[in-house]
Structure formats: C-alpha cells, structure tokens
Amino acid sequence: MFNILFFKKLLKKDIRFVIGSIVILCFGLLMIFAPFIAPYDPTEMHYEHTFSSPSKAFLLGTDEYGRDVLSRLIYGTRASLFISTSALVLATVGGVLLGLVGANGGPILEILTMRLVDLTFCIPPIFLAISIIAFLGSGLGNLILVMGVLYMPQFARITYTSCLSVKESQYIEAANALGCPRYHIVIKHILPNIISPIIVQTSFSLGALILLETGLSFLGLGILPPATSLGLMLGTAKSYLYIDSRLLLLPAVIVGIIVLTINILGDAIRDALDPTISLKK
Amino acid sequence: MFQYILRRIAISIITIFVIFTIVSLILYIIPGDPAYIILGDSATPETVAALRTSLGLDRPLFVQYYDRLKGFMRFDFGKSLYNNRSIGPELANRLGRTFELVITAMILSSLIGIPLGIWAASSTKFTDLLISAFSIIGLSLPSIVSGPIISFLLGVKWKIFPSSGFISSGTNLSGHLVFLAMPVLSLTFFTTGIITRMTRSCVLDNIRKDYARTASAKGLTKTQVLFKHVLKNSMIPIATLIGMRMGVMLAGTVITETLFNWPGLSSFLIDAAYRRDYPIIQAVVLTVAVVFVFLNLLVDLLLGVLDPQIKYN
C-alpha cells in the first residue's frame, strides 16, 4: 500500500497533497541550504542598526541587538524543524517498539507498558516537559530527548491497538501454523499491516512537536541563546511588543504557516488511507 | 449503572494514587542525590544540609511518603522553597483563574463551533468547503500563533485592550473582564476549529444513516430531520469531545498565561521551573493530573446518562 504508486495517485488526485508537499519541500530546502540563503550570520550584531525597519540592507529589519531578522527567521525555522523531526523519529521508533512489545510480549509486559502509557495521558506533555526540563536543564540534546519520550505513548497506543486487531487475522494464524518465529511474524507480517495509522499519527504529531518546541523555547526552557529558534524569538520579542511588534508577529506567522501545511498534508494522507472518509457528500 | 459508576470512580482514585506515588518518588528515581538535583550548580554542603532538613529528606523514605500523602488529602502541598509560603492557598487561587480562562474559552468555542459544524454538514458544497477551510485555519492557530497576532491587532494596532496583566474581579469587575478578553480569544481559535470539524463529521455520519433516510421518507423536511433526529444523536460524541478538550486547552494556557501575564496555574509552574522550586512543580503536576482524571470521569458518567445505548460491563 505504501509504494511510489500510492503517492503518485495522491499527487494527481489531491490538490491539498500537492500544495502541502511543495511548501514542505521549500522548508526542507531552507533547512539544508540555510547558510547560503541567509544574508547575514544570525548572531552577528549591528549595533548602529537596532530596531531598524525593513530596508534594502535588512530585508525584514533588525532586532534589539541589530541582528538581521530574516537570517534569524531562517535559522530559527531550521532549528525548530530539526528538533521536532529528530524528536519525531525518536518518538516513532520508541513508541512503535513499545506498542509491539506490549501487544506481542506476553501479559506482564502488556500490563506494564500499556498502563504506563495510560498514565502519561493524564497530564498534557507540555506540563511534564516543563517539569522534567526544570531539573535536567535545557539545551538541544535534552530537548529532543524529552520531547521524543513524551510523544512515545501516542505511538505506543496506536501501534498496540492496531496490532491487536491484526493479530486475529487468518494470515497471522497461517504464519503461526507454518512455524514462523515470533519476531519474524511481528516484523514481516504485522508491522507492514499497521503502518498506515502510524503514518497518519506521524503527520499529526509533527505539528504538535513543532508547537511543543516553540512553546518550550518561548518559555526559555528550550534552546538556549545564542542559538535561535522561532520560539526563542517569540519569547524575547514579547518584551518589545510596543517598540517593534513585527519581531513578535513574524515568527508567529511562520509557525502558523508550518502548522497549517502539516495539517493540510496530514488531512490529505489520512483521507487517502481511509476509504470510509470522503469529502464528497 | 450504579456498579459502573462505582467502578469508574474506583479506577480514577487508583489512577490518581499511582500518579501521586510516581510524582512523589520521581526525585529518588532520577539518579543522584535529590538535594543536589534541586539545588543544581549552587549546591554547597551547607545549603544541601539545610534543604534536606526543610524538605524532610533526612527522614526514612516511607515516613516522607506517608506525610506527603496525608498532606495531599488535605490539599496541603508543603511550602515553597523560594519564599517559604504555603503552596495550597496560592494553588487554589491560581487554579480558579486558569479555569476561568479555560471555561470561558470553551463556551465561546462551542457557541461558534457547533453551529458552524451543523451548517457545514447541512448546506451546499461551497459553504461546506468554506467552513472546512475556516476550521483548518483555526486548527493552525494555537495560542502561540494566535496570541502574538491578537496582542498585535487588538493591543497595539487598534488599542482596544491593554496588552497584558490582571486585575482581580473583587477589586474591579469590568477591569477584570478587559484583561480576560485577549487570553480567552487566543485560546478560542484552535478549539473552535476542532469543534467545528468534529460537529461536521458527526452530523454527516448521522445524516447518512438509515433512520435519517426513513425520517425524510415519511415526509419530514430536511430541517425537521436535522433538528429532531440527527442532532440528538450527534450531541453525544460532541459532548465527549468538549470534555476531553478542556484538558487539552489546559496545555494551551501555558503559553497564553505567559504571553498575557495572567497569574494562573501554568505561570505558577513556569516560575517554579525557573527557580527549581520542587514542591510547587510537584503540586502543579499533581493538580493537573487530578483535573484531567476528574474530567475524564465526568465525561464518562455524563455519557452514561446521555447515551442509553452504552453497556455497563
């Protein structure tokens, strides 16, 4: 089901997927080529040009230290996307493993993993993230680790429930009867059949993770200066709302655009994978 | 039914108890000496010893746990490490202010979202597309995006509201409401998007069902089918969603309260996180968990009353 043909069909049929992919691709290119695109070093301060409005030299103006806003936005977006995707990879791999172990590892492991997953659903991730980072300390590595671990339960839950429904199928029974070892069944027969709900979850979790990163950096508990991220820019710009509200507005709008793109793309993928949902009435 | 309610309550109490245990023991699970973890870089032998006595870390683990549990039952979370004030009363005040934000924003979102969703599901394709686009834009305006935009438009550009702050409703009610407006608005967009979308898909699901077709076959107009039959059945999942969303909105207040300087529960946690004020962090996390579990319980019980089809086994 997940082959090139599937995506080709999606590209032809769904305008949302096309637009979403193009925007995501642009952000991806921005991430890779940031050093070549950005006109200045994002940490370079031009003290004679603080709070200058957009001009030819500084396309989007400068901030309180005279740093070029456009360059900071580019590097900030890059940092936010890098952290969120890294955390997403961690969450997906860890969560799917947890879910597979829970569904196939016998009753004791099942209770242990799934009750733990249930418990984490009682507290929104951002509250836990703030509490944990308060003690672990902020910074890039800790941020990715905490965000990744906090989103594992969602993947574990979805893997676990899809696993349970697939496990009853006849082809699993057949594989069992043929004497396939259990790990072989899990990897070769169960995993490919539960991949689509996991993919859908991935697309929506990415949006949530970007918001979590932005939120934590905004609160000063994420990325540390002099590095920059969209959240950090929002956090410092908050104090200059009346001096130069552009500094607050620009990063917020970019976060909005990123999340909007991911939402649209996620919707397109979800609808394509779920034949019962259709936009037509 | 009665048994079902009892069992749900029992499960909720056990969940809270387990969370309490984990939160209480977390400092001991993290490798390293708890006092050193709390003090971080500023730890000297004297400050560590003082902190141990003030937190009671020098007593046996079991005694500490028992004392904490006793305190928790009486809503007594000990004292702040920073200013030595007792946490309980402050927490209760701040919880009230956060609830004020969440409940107002939720009422506003439901008032906009539910009618929009019904309208989208029951009107022409063009209107439907328009409303669906509106809801996905709403979904992309969580408080970290909508907050700055609102404070720029309403606070700086049009100068309708003061940009941030708080006046207690006791001293000046109208002043209080003025400060409430922008934080509530910033929380509203995202949830409105979700409620619109859920309402639309619930109503659409039900419109396609056999009973709706039967109702229109016997001669009811489209409006009659919608309001007499379809809406009744759609309200149950929508009510569930609203209950669940209250908890998620609580997470949104973290950004909103900081951005608009609203002295609620979340800003209490953040201030404590900067100072590593461990008792406050513990108290807030526990309170959030209790609120969450309680909301889930409420939703489940409400569903039991609303939906006669639910089986209680």
Interface residues (C-beta under 8 A of the other chain):
Chain A: D118 L119 C122 I123 P124 P125 I126 F127 L128 I130 S131 I133 A134 F135 G137 L211 T214 G215 F218 L219 G220 L221 G231 L234 A237 K238 L241 Y242 S245 L248 L249 P251 A252 V253 V255 G256 I257 V259 L260 N263 I264 D267 K281
Chain B: T15 V18 I19 I22 I30 I37 I38 G40 K125 D128 I136 I137 L139 S140 L141 P142 I144 V145 G147 P148 I149 S151 F152 G155 V156 K157 S163 L204 G247 V248 L250 A251 V254 I255 T258 L259 S266 L269 I270 A272 A273 Y274 R276 I281 V284 V285 V288 A289 F292 V293
